[in-house]
Amino acid sequence: QVQLVESGGGLAQPGGSLRLSCVASGSIFSINSMGWYRQAPGKERALVASITSGGGTNYADSVKGRFTISRDNVKNTVYLQMNSLKPEDTAVYYCKCNHVSGNYWGKGTLVTVSS
């Protein structure tokens, strides 16, 4: 099993930046990929960005050029650097890992973009 703990959410102004962190613990050696998803009120949870064990990345069209996903294998941490934030980025952001035993989710961290 894997445990995921997100942090870094909060309030940001439009055009501002935030960095989310997701620390993984447990059976981390069998993680294939990790990703960030978000769910806005009244909407379904959707992929924001993902990164494979080899470092390959994938982004939702809505965040390309603004968000960057990265991972630190020594710290067992995945980051989401969010720049040029927009009000429509407001959502609960969840960390997910794809493990040989299944998918695991964190509890989420709230990001609010508002002036």
N, C-alpha and C positions, 0 to 999 in steps of 0.2 A: 504494500500500500504506500501511497504518497500523500503527504499533507502539504497544502499550499496556503501561504499567508500573504495577502496583498497589503500594501501600504502606499501612501503618497497621494491619496485623493484629497480633495478639498475644493475651495472656491478660487476660481481664477477669472480674471477679466478677459473679455474678448481680445484676441491678439496675444494673450499671455502664454505661459508655459507651465507645465507640470511634468514630473517624472514619477511614474508608478514603478513599484518594485514587487516582485513575487518571489518569496523564498520557499524552496522545496526541501522537504525532509522525508526520511523514510527510505524506500527502495529506489533511490534516485538513479542507480546505474542502469536501470531498464527503461528509462524515459526515452521515447522516440522523438517527440517534438513537444513544444510548448507554445501557448498562444494567449492572446488577450481577446476577450469578447466584451461586448457591452449591451446593456438593455436599458432603453429609455422607457419612461412611463407610457404604457399602452402599446408598446412595441415588442416584437420578439427579440430574443437574444441573437446577436449577429457577430460574426468574426470581424475583428479590427486588424489584427496582425498575428502572424505565426512565424516560428523559427524552428528549423529542424536541428537534429543533433550535429549535423554537418555545417550548420550555419546558414542554410538557405532560408530566405525570407519570403513572405507573401503578405500583401496588404489589401485591405478594402479600398476600392477606388476613392471613396470619400476622404480617406486620410493620406493617400499617397502624396509624398512631398512635404508633409507636415509632421507625421509621426515616424518614429524609428524604434524598431524592436531590436534588442540585443540580449546576449546572455553571458554570464560569467560562470564558467563551469567550476571554478575553484570555490566560489561563494554559493554555488547552487541557486543562482538568482537570475531571473529574467526581468528586464527593464522595458518600459515603454516611455520613451521621451516624446512628449506631446508639445508641439510648438504651434503658433498661430491658431490658438484655440478659438472655436466658434461656439455660439450658444447651442447649436445643434449637436455639439459633442457632449452635452450634458447627459449623463447616464450613470448607472452602476457598472463598473468595470470589473470583470471577472478574469482570473487567471485559470487556465486549463492546461493539463498535461495529458499527453497520449502515452500511456504506459503499456507494457506488454500484457498487463493484467486488466487493462481497461482504461477508461477516461476518469480523471479526477478534477474536481473544481475547488477553487477557493470560495470564501464567503462573499467576496466582492468589496470594492471600495468606491465610494460615491465621488464623482467629479461633477461640479457645478460650474458652468461658465456663464457669468452674468456681470453686468456693470452695476 
